[in-house]
Amino acid sequence: MATAPYLSPSTLSRTAYNNHAQTYLDWTTARPSSRVPYLTRLLSLMTSGPPSGIRTSNVSNTSASTTTATSPAPSPAHDFRVLELGCGAGVPGTLFLARSPLVQHVKAVDISAAQLDLLQSKLTEDTLQTDNEHNINTTSLVDKVQILEADMLDLTFNNSMFDAVVALFSIVHLARREQKVMLERVYAWLGGGGYLLVNFVGTEMEDGGIVDGTWLEGSEADPAFWDGFGPERTKTVLRDCGFEVLVAEVVDEVDDARFLWVVARKPGGK
Ligand SMILES: C[S@@+](CC[C@H](N)C(=O)[O-])C[C@H]1O[C@@H](n2cnc3c(N)ncnc32)[C@H](O)[C@@H]1O
């Protein structure tokens, strides 16, 4: 009997999210999530700097919050350049970043063209709405966000190009060894003092990860892939890359899903 061809995690994600982009967006927007609280925390740390003496992580269990997507009030001139990996439709993550006056530029990367089509229309809608509300010539969100359709594993950037890298519910779709490679590259792409906001699966998974055809009303024809080292090993991997782990919190999200939320910093800078 012929065996099914091997499909890489990236190939599985491309198909799954192309086929279910709208369903995923509807699912996401109908549920509370920790995205905005952690993005708020990220920008706050980036503007104020890490509390002195923090070099160890805090692991605690908290629950997903329902905080809505308002960006922090403007503070003295910042023009952060942010790379977002696996941005999806950008709701609420990319929109939050793009609306922030602290952020100058967002490079939003995803492997799924359908997800990026949704992002493009959200950015256009949001720009029109903002312009109408304030009747002023706001910087267009469309201009602020550069959309890139790519496998994050294929990206190449110069060193020290970004002030922050954000990856929400996306690195989880890579195999463990790929996650490690990605984190090493992210470390190089960040400038000294740059920040990483990322979440991982909250428990260690079986070797080889899992392929699940039943996620998000999917079918066996377009399963998704998940993998993760578990909280302790993930922190070790991050530290081995050179990161200072400032925040490491296991959060119970909806539907019994548990994620490790991390804010980490590349030493150096101001
Ligand atoms: C669970 S969704 C999360 C989307 C968004 N970040 C959010 O918070 O809702 C995962 C996203 O990662 C993208 N993705 C998965 N593997 C990828 C890869 N290798 N390169 C780029 N994007 C990837 C998927 O296409 C999908 O849009």
The ligand as a Tripos MOL2 file, in Angstrom:
@<TRIPOS>MOLECULE
LIG
   27    29     1     0     0
SMALL
NO_CHARGES

@<TRIPOS>ATOM
      1 C1         -3.2100   30.4400   14.7120 C.3       1 LIG1
      2 S1         -2.9090   31.5600   13.4200 S.3       1 LIG1
      3 C2         -2.4910   33.0280   14.3130 C.3       1 LIG1
      4 C3         -2.7150   34.2640   13.5300 C.3       1 LIG1
      5 C4         -2.5080   35.5560   14.3090 C.3       1 LIG1
      6 N1         -1.1210   35.7170   14.7070 N.3       1 LIG1
      7 C5         -3.3920   35.5980   15.5220 C.2       1 LIG1
      8 O1         -2.9040   35.9050   16.6000 O.co2     1 LIG1
      9 O2         -4.5980   35.3650   15.3530 O.co2     1 LIG1
     10 C6         -1.3070   31.0290   12.8370 C.3       1 LIG1
     11 C7         -0.8470   31.7920   11.6400 C.3       1 LIG1
     12 O3          0.5210   31.4290   11.3910 O.3       1 LIG1
     13 C8          0.6840   31.2550   10.0010 C.3       1 LIG1
     14 N2          1.8270   30.3510    9.7810 N.ar      1 LIG1
     15 C9          1.9460   29.0690   10.1490 C.ar      1 LIG1
     16 N3          3.1290   28.5680    9.7760 N.ar      1 LIG1
     17 C10         3.7830   29.5760    9.1380 C.ar      1 LIG1
     18 C11         5.0590   29.6880    8.5160 C.ar      1 LIG1
     19 N4          5.8880   28.6500    8.4690 N.pl3     1 LIG1
     20 N5          5.4200   30.8680    7.9920 N.ar      1 LIG1
     21 C12         4.5760   31.9350    8.0320 C.ar      1 LIG1
     22 N6          3.3460   31.8890    8.5960 N.ar      1 LIG1
     23 C13         2.9470   30.7180    9.1580 C.ar      1 LIG1
     24 C14        -0.6430   30.6780    9.5250 C.3       1 LIG1
     25 O4         -0.8410   30.8310    8.1420 O.3       1 LIG1
     26 C15        -1.6190   31.4630   10.3760 C.3       1 LIG1
     27 O5         -2.0470   32.6380    9.7460 O.3       1 LIG1
@<TRIPOS>BOND
     1     1     2 1
     2     2     3 1
     3     2    10 1
     4     3     4 1
     5     4     5 1
     6     5     6 1
     7     5     7 1
     8     7     8 2
     9     7     9 1
    10    10    11 1
    11    11    12 1
    12    11    26 1
    13    12    13 1
    14    13    14 1
    15    13    24 1
    16    14    15 ar
    17    14    23 ar
    18    15    16 ar
    19    16    17 ar
    20    17    18 ar
    21    17    23 ar
    22    18    19 1
    23    18    20 ar
    24    20    21 ar
    25    21    22 ar
    26    22    23 ar
    27    24    25 1
    28    24    26 1
    29    26    27 1
@<TRIPOS>SUBSTRUCTURE
     1 LIG1         1 GROUP 0 **** ****
